Amino acid sequence: MAGARLIIGLEARADLHLVIGRQLAAGLDAARALAGARGIAGGRHDDAIGEAARLVRAGRGLADAGRLAGLWTNTDHRLVRHAEQAGDVARALAMLAESYRRRGLRLRRARGQMLMPTFVLALGLLVGPLPALVSGEIGAGSYLLRSLGPLLGVVLVVVSIARATRGYLARGLPRWAGIVAAAPGLRSLALAHDRARALDVIAMRHAAGLPAADALRGLGADLLDRRLGRGLDRAARGAARGDSLAPSLRDTGLIDDGAGYAALSTSEEAGRVDEGLARAAAAAADRLDAVYELAAQWMPRVVYGAVVLWVVSAVL
């Protein structure tokens, strides 16, 4: 039975895969390559890395050892296991490292864009009731209740989001995530995220040599948009029956424009499906970045507007 998956940040995962892959490419065996990854994320995962190395020395493959030690996600395990069979583990780990690096960069950029609005919101919650306190309309207790109460609510929301993110990295999506993602204003972001993530995984799996059915299998459970997830599950069953990749994806909603689907079909007909998938994944990542940029433009305005209304209502 696989061990509990560790909570490893996206950038730490990128470093882990990159270091192990480079060590393998340099000619080290899997156990020594794992040992060379000690110290990643400040050494917080050294015990798991050591356990994986022990399992490799005991005869386990790198894919199974990493999963049993809690280092690999399901996607990592499937890709590395197939790469072991094909004899190209270093390349698979390099692809995973690049994928995690891009996702970590996107997450860090989103966090950075929300720092100032969050600070302004906290400041507004503290300043809003201040005129009433200075004028003597309310006492210190009422001021603390009016200011710290909403402030604690904001802190609770931020902490809940952080915990949900850590839980996703450790255990995958909770059942309620799809309901939250369907809320107005969030669905477009969730769908763009799912499309970029799914195409990235499919492109990596196919480039590693997995058949179309295996490249599609199991993706639906890790997506926020349940409709897209069900479509990919159907596509996996169609590919297992012998359908080629592009026809399998036709009605899933994964590629949202006719030109993108036509380009993938043309690439598959020309025998260059890896290139077509890579272009589709890059286009989906660009669209996700555009959605994030739009959210980054409007979220601060919404927060600033809410703060102004809060302060004005408190003064009046």
FITOR-51713 format. One line per field, with one value per residue (C-alpha): residue number from 1; chain; x, y, z. Coordinates in Angstrom, 2 decimals, always signed. Layout:
num <- c(NUM ...);
cadena <- c(A ...);
c1 <- c(X ...);
c2 <- c(Y ...);
c3 <- c(Z ...);
***
This chain:
num <- c(1 2 3 4 5 6 7 8 9 10 11 12 13 14 15 16 17 18 19 20 21 22 23 24 25 26 27 28 29 30 31 32 33 34 35 36 37 38 39 40 41 42 43 44 45 46 47 48 49 50 51 52 53 54 55 56 57 58 59 60 61 62 63 64 65 66 67 68 69 70 71 72 73 74 75 76 77 78 79 80 81 82 83 84 85 86 87 88 89 90 91 92 93 94 95 96 97 98 99 100 101 102 103 104 105 106 107 108 109 110 111 112 113 114 115 116 117 118 119 120 121 122 123 124 125 126 127 128 129 130 131 132 133 134 135 136 137 138 139 140 141 142 143 144 145 146 147 148 149 150 151 152 153 154 155 156 157 158 159 160 161 162 163 164 165 166 167 168 169 170 171 172 173 174 175 176 177 178 179 180 181 182 183 184 185 186 187 188 189 190 191 192 193 194 195 196 197 198 199 200 201 202 203 204 205 206 207 208 209 210 211 212 213 214 215 216 217 218 219 220 221 222 223 224 225 226 227 228 229 230 231 232 233 234 235 236 237 238 239 240 241 242 243 244 245 246 247 248 249 250 251 252 253 254 255 256 257 258 259 260 261 262 263 264 265 266 267 268 269 270 271 272 273 274 275 276 277 278 279 280 281 282 283 284 285 286 287 288 289 290 291 292 293 294 295 296 297 298 299 300 301 302 303 304 305 306 307 308 309 310 311 312 313 314 315 316);
cadena <- c(A A A A A A A A A A A A A A A A A A A A A A A A A A A A A A A A A A A A A A A A A A A A A A A A A A A A A A A A A A A A A A A A A A A A A A A A A A A A A A A A A A A A A A A A A A A A A A A A A A A A A A A A A A A A A A A A A A A A A A A A A A A A A A A A A A A A A A A A A A A A A A A A A A A A A A A A A A A A A A A A A A A A A A A A A A A A A A A A A A A A A A A A A A A A A A A A A A A A A A A A A A A A A A A A A A A A A A A A A A A A A A A A A A A A A A A A A A A A A A A A A A A A A A A A A A A A A A A A A A A A A A A A A A A A A A A A A A A A A A A A A A A A A A A A A A A A A A A A A A A A A A A A A A A A A A A A A A A A);
c1 <- c(+0.00 +1.29 +2.30 +0.56 +1.48 +3.59 +2.65 +5.37 +5.13 +5.13 +8.57 +10.01 +8.56 +10.20 +13.56 +13.10 +12.41 +15.11 +17.85 +16.99 +16.72 +20.08 +21.74 +20.31 +21.40 +24.91 +25.00 +24.14 +21.87 +18.41 +19.38 +22.33 +20.26 +17.65 +20.33 +21.61 +18.20 +18.49 +18.20 +15.34 +12.89 +15.26 +15.54 +11.89 +11.45 +14.79 +13.17 +10.88 +13.76 +15.82 +12.93 +12.59 +16.33 +16.06 +13.21 +15.21 +18.16 +15.70 +14.74 +11.84 +11.76 +12.08 +8.41 +7.08 +9.63 +8.76 +5.06 +5.44 +7.55 +4.94 +7.10 +5.18 +1.70 -0.39 +0.74 +4.38 +4.11 +2.45 +4.91 +8.05 +6.90 +6.42 +9.71 +11.46 +10.08 +11.19 +14.61 +14.27 +13.52 +15.70 +13.65 +10.36 +11.61 +12.79 +9.30 +7.69 +10.15 +9.31 +5.58 +5.84 +8.11 +5.55 +2.69 +4.71 +5.64 +1.99 +0.91 +3.65 +2.74 -0.93 -0.02 +2.20 -0.54 -2.92 -0.53 -1.27 -5.09 -5.04 -2.99 -5.34 -8.36 -6.86 -5.97 -9.46 -11.05 -8.93 -9.46 -13.19 -14.50 -11.68 -13.60 -16.43 -13.92 -12.20 -15.53 -16.61 -19.58 -18.23 -15.95 -12.76 -14.64 -17.01 -14.09 -12.29 -15.47 -16.13 -12.55 -11.02 -14.14 -14.11 -10.30 -10.34 -12.87 -10.46 -7.62 -9.83 -10.61 -6.90 -5.91 -8.70 -7.50 -3.93 -5.06 -7.15 -4.15 -1.93 -4.60 -4.85 -1.09 -1.25 -4.51 -6.03 -9.30 -11.94 -15.48 -16.75 -14.12 -16.23 -19.18 -17.05 -15.48 -18.96 -19.71 -20.22 -16.91 -14.89 -16.03 -14.05 -10.91 -11.47 -12.13 -9.02 -6.98 -8.35 -7.74 -4.16 -3.46 -5.06 -3.35 -0.02 -0.39 -1.63 +1.29 +3.82 +2.34 +2.17 +5.70 +6.86 +5.37 +2.13 -0.71 -3.60 -5.85 -3.22 -2.43 -6.09 -6.87 -7.56 -7.51 -11.15 -10.74 -8.18 -10.22 -12.43 -14.87 -16.82 -18.27 -14.80 -13.70 -16.54 -15.71 -12.09 -13.21 -15.33 -12.38 -10.18 -12.77 -12.97 -9.19 -9.19 -11.59 -9.14 -10.06 -7.11 -6.35 -7.86 -11.26 -11.37 -11.03 -13.54 -16.53 -14.78 -14.46 -10.75 -9.80 -12.25 -11.68 -12.07 -8.71 -6.90 -8.69 -8.00 -4.31 -4.15 -5.94 -3.53 -0.54 -1.85 -2.45 +1.12 +2.51 +3.58 +0.98 +3.55 +4.15 +0.43 -0.18 +2.72 +1.29 -2.20 -0.81 +1.15 -1.95 -4.02 -1.32 -1.34 -5.13 -4.88 -2.27 -4.63 -7.45 -5.12 -4.05 -7.68 -8.44 -5.33 -6.59 -10.10 -9.66 -7.71 -10.40 -13.11 -11.18 -10.42 -14.07 -15.20 -12.75 -13.98 -17.60 -16.67 -14.89 -17.61 -20.38 -18.47 -18.00 -21.64);
c2 <- c(+0.00 +3.44 +5.69 +8.96 +11.54 +14.30 +17.96 +19.19 +22.65 +23.05 +24.63 +22.03 +19.31 +20.96 +20.96 +17.34 +16.08 +18.25 +17.11 +13.41 +13.64 +15.35 +12.79 +9.96 +11.68 +11.94 +8.15 +7.65 +4.78 +5.57 +5.12 +7.51 +9.96 +10.03 +10.51 +13.48 +15.14 +15.46 +19.04 +19.96 +22.36 +22.83 +19.10 +18.72 +15.68 +13.96 +11.09 +10.28 +10.59 +8.25 +5.77 +5.86 +5.22 +2.29 +0.81 +1.17 -0.65 -3.36 -3.95 -1.57 +0.56 +4.33 +4.89 +2.48 +3.53 +7.19 +6.46 +4.21 +6.87 +9.53 +11.55 +11.03 +12.08 +9.70 +11.56 +11.35 +7.65 +6.77 +8.81 +7.61 +3.98 +4.07 +5.92 +3.15 +0.62 +2.80 +3.51 +7.32 +8.30 +11.41 +12.92 +12.19 +13.81 +16.85 +17.25 +16.96 +19.48 +22.02 +21.49 +22.04 +25.04 +26.74 +26.02 +27.26 +30.46 +31.09 +30.53 +32.78 +35.53 +35.31 +35.54 +38.54 +40.36 +39.96 +41.11 +44.82 +44.44 +42.18 +44.75 +47.56 +45.49 +44.82 +48.49 +49.56 +47.23 +48.80 +52.40 +52.19 +52.36 +54.68 +57.99 +56.68 +55.71 +59.12 +60.98 +58.91 +57.28 +53.82 +52.45 +50.45 +47.16 +48.10 +49.29 +45.99 +44.10 +46.14 +46.09 +42.86 +40.77 +41.29 +41.20 +37.78 +36.70 +37.73 +35.88 +32.79 +32.89 +33.26 +30.41 +28.22 +28.83 +28.00 +24.79 +23.80 +24.35 +22.22 +19.53 +19.52 +19.03 +16.15 +14.36 +15.76 +17.64 +17.38 +16.58 +20.10 +21.76 +21.33 +23.07 +26.06 +26.22 +26.40 +29.66 +32.77 +34.40 +31.28 +28.87 +30.49 +30.46 +26.84 +25.74 +27.51 +25.92 +22.46 +22.75 +23.89 +21.22 +18.37 +19.26 +19.57 +16.08 +14.53 +16.10 +14.79 +11.30 +11.03 +12.39 +9.72 +7.08 +6.19 +5.05 +7.46 +5.56 +5.67 +9.31 +10.17 +7.71 +9.03 +12.74 +13.42 +12.86 +15.68 +18.38 +21.06 +21.11 +17.86 +18.13 +18.32 +15.45 +13.23 +14.14 +13.06 +9.82 +9.12 +10.02 +7.52 +4.78 +5.73 +5.61 +2.20 +1.00 +2.09 +5.72 +7.96 +10.85 +13.82 +12.20 +11.04 +14.66 +16.12 +16.58 +16.82 +20.62 +20.31 +22.34 +25.23 +26.49 +24.82 +26.02 +24.40 +21.09 +21.24 +21.88 +18.86 +16.67 +17.80 +17.08 +13.60 +12.84 +13.96 +11.72 +14.67 +14.41 +15.26 +18.62 +19.24 +18.44 +20.65 +23.57 +22.96 +22.82 +26.04 +27.79 +26.64 +27.89 +31.27 +31.49 +30.60 +33.32 +35.77 +34.82 +35.32 +38.70 +39.76 +38.62 +40.45 +43.65 +43.47 +41.90 +44.88 +47.24 +45.18 +45.13 +48.87 +49.62 +47.48 +49.24 +52.68 +51.67 +50.22 +53.40 +55.71 +53.70 +53.77 +57.55 +58.22);
c3 <- c(+0.00 -0.89 +1.95 +2.68 +0.09 +1.58 +1.42 -0.91 -2.44 -6.20 -6.38 -3.99 -6.22 -9.21 -7.41 -6.30 -9.81 -11.36 -8.97 -9.21 -13.00 -13.34 -11.09 -13.20 -16.40 -14.94 -14.58 -10.92 -9.93 -8.53 -4.86 -5.12 -7.17 -4.41 -1.77 -3.73 -3.39 +0.38 +1.53 -0.81 +0.91 +3.83 +4.46 +5.49 +3.25 +3.90 +5.82 +2.89 +0.43 +2.58 +2.74 -1.05 -1.42 +1.01 -1.01 -4.24 -2.66 -1.55 -5.18 -5.80 -8.92 -8.59 -9.43 -6.81 -4.21 -4.61 -4.32 -1.27 +0.44 -0.33 -2.73 -5.98 -6.98 -9.09 -12.22 -11.14 -10.42 -13.72 -15.77 -13.98 -14.04 -17.79 -18.24 -16.30 -18.77 -21.69 -20.13 -20.10 -16.50 -16.55 -19.39 -17.61 -14.42 -16.38 -17.89 -14.46 -13.02 -15.73 -15.20 -11.45 -11.97 -14.22 -11.82 -8.83 -10.64 -11.52 -7.90 -6.51 -8.96 -7.97 -4.28 -4.91 -6.77 -3.82 -1.07 -1.37 -1.64 +1.42 +3.35 +2.31 +3.34 +6.78 +7.19 +6.15 +8.70 +11.43 +10.31 +9.58 +13.19 +14.34 +13.86 +16.04 +18.73 +18.62 +18.82 +21.79 +20.08 +20.86 +23.53 +23.16 +23.38 +20.58 +18.46 +18.90 +18.05 +14.91 +13.65 +14.85 +14.20 +10.41 +10.43 +12.07 +9.45 +6.68 +8.41 +8.70 +4.97 +4.07 +6.41 +5.00 +1.44 +2.47 +4.20 +1.18 -1.09 +1.14 +1.28 -2.51 -2.79 -0.32 -1.06 -4.26 -4.57 -1.82 -2.90 -2.21 -4.43 -7.55 -5.88 -4.90 -8.37 -9.94 -8.11 -10.30 -11.12 -10.31 -12.99 -15.82 -13.69 -12.62 -16.21 -17.52 -14.72 -15.51 -19.23 -18.74 -16.13 -18.09 -21.38 -19.60 -18.09 -21.35 -23.27 -20.73 -20.67 -24.44 -24.87 -22.41 -24.70 -22.96 -25.26 -25.73 -23.29 -20.54 -21.28 -20.61 -17.82 -14.31 -15.14 -14.31 -10.56 -10.28 -12.04 -10.53 -13.42 -13.13 -16.65 -18.15 -15.92 -17.12 -20.72 -20.24 -18.62 -21.72 -23.93 -22.06 -22.64 -26.32 -26.67 -24.97 -27.69 -30.35 -31.09 -31.85 -29.51 -31.36 -32.05 -28.43 -27.26 -29.73 -27.41 -24.04 -23.93 -23.25 -26.34 -26.48 -30.03 -33.39 -34.65 -31.73 -32.28 -36.03 -35.35 -33.02 -35.61 -38.32 -36.08 -35.32 -39.01 -39.73 -36.99 -34.83 -32.07 -29.37 -31.04 -31.36 -27.70 -26.62 -28.61 -27.21 -23.67 -24.21 -25.59 -22.59 -20.21 -21.97 -21.61 -17.92 -17.43 -19.17 -16.78 -13.81 -15.17 -15.54 -12.00 -10.76 -12.39 -10.97 -7.54 -6.12 -7.45 -5.79 -2.51 -2.64 -3.40 -0.48 +1.84 +0.74 +1.33 +4.73 +5.84 +4.49 +6.16 +9.42 +9.25 +8.34);
***
